[in-house]
């Protein structure tokens, strides 16, 4: 359905949709079978709204957690933070994860600028009750060899996680397994769960762990057994996606994905059940990079996403 057709029909279906997708409707679904939460991250769906509107969308469409925005939270006074936390409780929502607000992948000056602002933003997250952060690893480099890149990541992430530890924040690293990105630059870099574990061990801080994405898990050739070797609290965020049909695995493009359980190309059932088996209790977001979804009205995109997540979670 395109945006124009949706707008024509949205008014007729709004009342039914709001009732059907209210958090209470998911009380049975979120049972003892799982602890993980269906999380709304608006930017992953092409929705450009602020923190307050994201919370409203999460409540309206039946998500169970919502992304935290450190830059916004840092602007709030203590009283406003208290009110925001109260509103989340009333809406039966919890915080998901917050994106790391600095870039450690670029030049040293950019990294240092971000590092200087990090304590202020981390303190805001702590006041709001946020405990999880996430970032990603670029799987190749145009100028750094694997070893040079590994050493740079180790040193920079040691500085980052040392600061975050002071504010009771855990950071997850998302490895990028997409073959077409791995080969897009001269020097390949970390693109599997095992290599990510090696980097985490080299950094040596207990508050550093993983972001697991079903897409990259599939692209990297990782398995349920790889997931089940992890401790649940080492994972700060899970991304759930499917892949287009009729495209060879090695030719898939990272920015052309499908909503969870849409095609069955990726075995999301095995992926989710492995997470359930280790007791993962954090946020699960859809990150499809899907143009059809991005062309939708904001509310239609939210509705399509929660339906896809609910469909996938029924496989647990």
C-alpha positions as CSV (number, residue, x, y, z in Angstrom):
1,X,0.0,0.0,0.0
2,X,1.4,3.4,-1.0
3,X,1.2,6.5,1.2
4,X,-1.8,8.0,-0.7
5,X,-3.9,4.8,-0.4
6,X,-3.0,4.5,3.2
7,X,-4.2,8.0,4.0
8,X,-7.5,7.2,2.4
9,X,-8.1,4.1,4.5
10,X,-6.4,5.1,7.7
11,X,-9.3,7.0,9.2
12,X,-11.6,4.1,8.7
13,X,-9.3,1.6,10.4
14,X,-7.8,3.8,13.1
15,X,-10.1,2.8,16.0
16,X,-9.8,-0.9,15.3
17,X,-6.1,-0.7,14.9
18,X,-5.5,1.2,18.1
19,X,-7.5,-1.4,20.1
20,X,-5.9,-4.4,18.4
21,X,-2.4,-3.1,18.8
22,X,-2.7,-1.7,22.4
23,X,0.0,-3.2,24.8
24,X,-2.7,-5.1,26.6
25,X,-3.3,-7.1,23.5
26,X,0.2,-8.5,23.8
27,X,-0.1,-9.6,27.4
28,X,-0.5,-13.3,26.3
29,X,2.2,-13.1,23.7
30,X,4.8,-11.8,26.1
31,X,4.5,-14.8,28.5
32,X,7.1,-17.0,30.2
33,X,8.2,-18.1,26.7
34,X,10.2,-14.9,26.3
35,X,11.7,-12.0,28.2
36,X,12.8,-9.9,25.2
37,X,10.7,-6.8,24.2
38,X,9.4,-5.6,20.8
39,X,11.2,-2.3,20.5
40,X,10.4,0.9,18.5
41,X,13.4,2.6,16.9
42,X,11.9,5.2,14.6
43,X,15.0,6.0,12.6
44,X,15.3,2.4,11.6
45,X,11.9,2.7,9.9
46,X,12.5,6.0,8.2
47,X,10.4,7.9,10.7
48,X,11.8,11.3,11.7
49,X,10.3,12.3,15.0
50,X,11.5,13.3,18.5
51,X,11.7,11.3,21.7
52,X,8.2,12.3,22.9
53,X,6.5,11.3,19.7
54,X,8.4,8.1,19.5
55,X,7.1,7.2,23.0
56,X,3.6,8.0,21.9
57,X,3.9,5.8,18.8
58,X,5.4,3.0,20.8
59,X,2.4,3.1,23.2
60,X,-0.2,3.5,20.4
61,X,0.9,0.6,18.4
62,X,1.8,-1.9,21.1
63,X,5.5,-1.9,21.3
64,X,7.0,-2.8,24.6
65,X,10.2,-0.7,24.6
66,X,11.4,2.4,22.9
67,X,14.8,3.8,21.9
68,X,16.4,6.4,24.2
69,X,17.8,9.6,22.7
70,X,20.7,10.9,24.8
71,X,20.9,14.3,23.2
72,X,17.3,15.0,24.1
73,X,17.5,13.5,27.6
74,X,20.5,15.8,28.3
75,X,18.3,18.8,27.8
76,X,15.8,17.8,30.5
77,X,15.9,19.0,34.1
78,X,15.6,16.4,36.9
79,X,11.8,17.1,37.3
80,X,11.3,16.5,33.6
81,X,13.2,13.2,33.7
82,X,11.0,12.1,36.7
83,X,7.9,12.9,34.7
84,X,9.1,11.1,31.6
85,X,9.9,8.0,33.6
86,X,6.4,8.2,35.2
87,X,4.8,8.5,31.7
88,X,6.7,5.4,30.5
89,X,5.4,3.4,33.5
90,X,1.9,4.5,32.8
91,X,2.2,3.4,29.2
92,X,3.7,0.0,30.2
93,X,6.9,0.8,28.3
94,X,10.6,0.4,29.2
95,X,13.7,1.9,27.6
96,X,15.3,-0.1,24.9
97,X,18.8,0.9,23.8
98,X,20.5,4.2,23.0
99,X,22.8,4.7,20.0
100,X,26.4,5.6,20.9
101,X,26.6,9.3,20.3
102,X,30.1,9.4,18.9
103,X,32.0,8.1,15.9
104,X,35.1,6.0,16.7
105,X,35.4,4.8,13.1
106,X,36.7,8.1,11.6
107,X,39.7,10.4,12.2
108,X,41.2,11.1,15.7
109,X,39.8,14.6,15.9
110,X,36.3,13.5,15.3
111,X,36.7,10.7,17.9
112,X,38.1,13.1,20.5
113,X,35.3,15.6,20.0
114,X,32.7,12.9,20.6
115,X,34.6,11.6,23.6
116,X,34.5,15.0,25.3
117,X,30.7,15.1,25.1
118,X,30.2,11.5,26.1
119,X,30.2,12.0,29.9
120,X,27.4,14.6,29.8
121,X,25.2,12.4,27.5
122,X,26.0,9.2,29.5
123,X,24.9,11.0,32.7
124,X,21.6,11.9,31.1
125,X,21.0,8.3,30.2
126,X,21.8,7.2,33.7
127,X,19.3,9.7,35.2
128,X,16.6,8.5,32.9
129,X,17.2,4.8,33.8
130,X,18.8,3.7,30.5
131,X,21.3,0.9,30.8
132,X,22.0,-0.2,27.2
133,X,23.8,1.4,24.3
134,X,24.6,0.2,20.8
135,X,27.0,0.9,17.9
136,X,28.3,-0.9,14.8
137,X,31.6,-2.0,13.3
138,X,32.5,-1.2,9.7
139,X,33.5,-4.5,8.0
140,X,36.3,-3.1,5.8
141,X,38.7,-0.2,5.4
142,X,40.3,1.6,2.5
143,X,43.6,2.4,4.3
144,X,44.0,0.4,7.5
145,X,45.0,-3.3,7.5
146,X,43.1,-5.7,9.7
147,X,45.7,-5.5,12.5
148,X,46.0,-1.7,12.3
149,X,42.2,-1.4,12.5
150,X,42.0,-3.9,15.3
151,X,44.5,-1.9,17.4
152,X,42.7,1.4,16.7
153,X,39.3,-0.1,17.7
154,X,40.8,-1.6,20.8
155,X,42.3,1.6,22.1
156,X,39.3,3.8,21.3
157,X,36.7,1.4,22.7
158,X,38.7,1.1,25.9
159,X,38.3,4.9,26.3
160,X,34.6,4.8,25.5
161,X,33.7,1.8,27.7
162,X,35.7,3.3,30.6
163,X,33.5,6.4,30.5
164,X,30.3,4.4,30.1
165,X,31.2,2.2,33.1
166,X,31.1,5.2,35.3
167,X,27.4,5.7,34.4
168,X,26.4,2.0,34.6
169,X,26.0,1.7,30.8
170,X,26.7,-1.4,28.7
171,X,27.8,-1.0,25.1
172,X,27.0,-3.6,22.4
173,X,29.0,-3.9,19.1
174,X,27.2,-5.0,15.9
175,X,29.4,-6.9,13.5
176,X,28.4,-6.3,9.8
177,X,28.5,-9.6,7.9
178,X,27.2,-8.4,4.5
179,X,29.5,-9.9,1.8
180,X,29.0,-6.9,-0.6
181,X,30.2,-4.5,2.1
182,X,33.1,-6.7,3.2
183,X,34.5,-6.6,-0.3
184,X,33.7,-3.0,-0.9
185,X,37.1,-1.7,0.4
186,X,40.7,-2.9,0.2
187,X,41.1,-4.4,3.7
188,X,38.4,-6.7,5.2
189,X,37.7,-6.2,8.9
190,X,35.6,-7.8,11.7
191,X,32.4,-9.4,10.2
192,X,31.6,-12.5,12.3
193,X,30.6,-13.2,15.9
194,X,33.9,-14.9,16.7
195,X,36.0,-11.9,15.5
196,X,33.7,-9.6,17.6
197,X,34.4,-11.7,20.6
198,X,38.2,-11.3,20.0
199,X,37.8,-7.5,20.0
200,X,35.7,-7.5,23.1
201,X,38.3,-9.6,24.9
202,X,41.1,-7.3,23.7
203,X,39.2,-4.2,25.0
204,X,38.9,-6.0,28.4
205,X,36.0,-4.1,29.9
206,X,33.0,-6.0,31.3
207,X,30.5,-3.5,30.0
208,X,31.3,-4.3,26.3
209,X,29.3,-6.9,24.5
210,X,27.2,-7.5,21.4
211,X,24.4,-6.3,19.2
212,X,23.1,-9.3,17.2
213,X,21.4,-8.8,13.9
214,X,19.7,-11.7,12.2
215,X,20.8,-10.3,8.8
216,X,24.5,-10.2,9.7
217,X,24.2,-13.5,11.6
218,X,22.9,-15.1,8.4
219,X,25.4,-13.4,6.1
220,X,28.3,-14.3,8.3
221,X,27.3,-18.0,8.5
222,X,26.9,-17.9,12.2
223,X,24.7,-20.5,14.0
224,X,22.3,-20.9,16.9
225,X,25.1,-22.7,18.7
226,X,27.2,-19.5,18.4
227,X,24.4,-17.5,20.0
228,X,23.9,-20.1,22.8
229,X,27.6,-19.7,23.8
230,X,26.9,-16.1,24.9
231,X,25.7,-14.8,28.2
232,X,22.4,-13.0,27.9
233,X,23.6,-9.9,29.6
234,X,26.4,-9.5,27.1
235,X,23.8,-8.6,24.4
236,X,22.4,-5.0,24.6
237,X,20.2,-5.0,21.4
238,X,18.9,-7.4,18.8
239,X,18.0,-6.5,15.2
240,X,15.5,-8.6,13.5
241,X,15.2,-8.6,9.7
242,X,14.5,-10.8,6.7
243,X,16.1,-10.8,3.2
244,X,14.6,-10.4,-0.3
245,X,13.7,-13.5,-2.3
246,X,15.6,-14.6,-5.4
247,X,18.8,-12.8,-4.7
248,X,21.9,-15.0,-4.1
249,X,23.3,-14.7,-0.5
250,X,26.6,-13.2,-1.7
251,X,24.9,-10.6,-3.8
252,X,22.5,-9.3,-1.2
253,X,22.7,-5.5,-0.5
254,X,22.7,-4.3,3.1
255,X,20.2,-1.5,2.4
256,X,17.6,-3.7,0.8
257,X,16.1,-5.9,3.4
258,X,12.6,-7.1,4.4
259,X,10.6,-6.9,7.7
260,X,11.0,-9.8,10.1
261,X,9.5,-13.2,8.9
262,X,8.4,-11.6,5.6
263,X,10.1,-14.0,3.2
264,X,11.6,-16.8,5.2
265,X,15.0,-16.4,3.6
266,X,16.5,-15.9,7.1
267,X,15.7,-18.5,9.7
268,X,14.4,-16.0,12.3
269,X,12.7,-18.9,14.3
270,X,16.1,-20.5,15.0
271,X,17.6,-17.1,15.7
272,X,14.9,-16.0,18.2
273,X,14.7,-19.3,20.0
274,X,18.5,-19.3,20.5
275,X,18.1,-16.0,22.2
276,X,15.2,-17.3,24.2
277,X,17.3,-20.3,25.3
278,X,19.9,-18.1,26.9
279,X,17.4,-15.9,28.6
280,X,17.9,-12.7,26.6
281,X,15.7,-10.0,28.1
282,X,16.4,-6.9,26.1
283,X,15.0,-5.0,23.1
284,X,14.4,-6.4,19.6
285,X,13.9,-3.9,16.8
286,X,13.2,-4.2,13.1
287,X,15.9,-2.5,10.9
288,X,14.8,-3.4,7.4
289,X,16.2,-0.5,5.4
290,X,13.2,-1.0,3.2
291,X,12.1,1.7,0.8
292,X,8.5,0.6,0.6
293,X,8.3,1.0,4.4
294,X,10.1,4.4,4.3
295,X,7.5,5.6,1.7
296,X,4.7,4.9,4.1
297,X,3.0,7.3,6.4
298,X,4.6,7.2,9.9
299,X,1.7,5.4,11.5
300,X,1.4,2.9,8.7
301,X,5.1,2.1,9.0
302,X,4.7,1.6,12.8
303,X,1.7,-0.7,12.2
304,X,3.4,-2.8,9.6
305,X,6.5,-3.2,11.8
306,X,4.6,-4.2,15.0
307,X,2.7,-6.8,12.9
308,X,5.9,-8.2,11.5
309,X,7.5,-8.4,15.0
310,X,4.4,-10.0,16.4
311,X,4.4,-12.6,13.6
312,X,8.1,-13.3,14.2
313,X,7.7,-13.6,18.0
314,X,4.9,-16.2,17.5
315,X,7.7,-18.5,16.3
316,X,9.2,-18.6,19.8
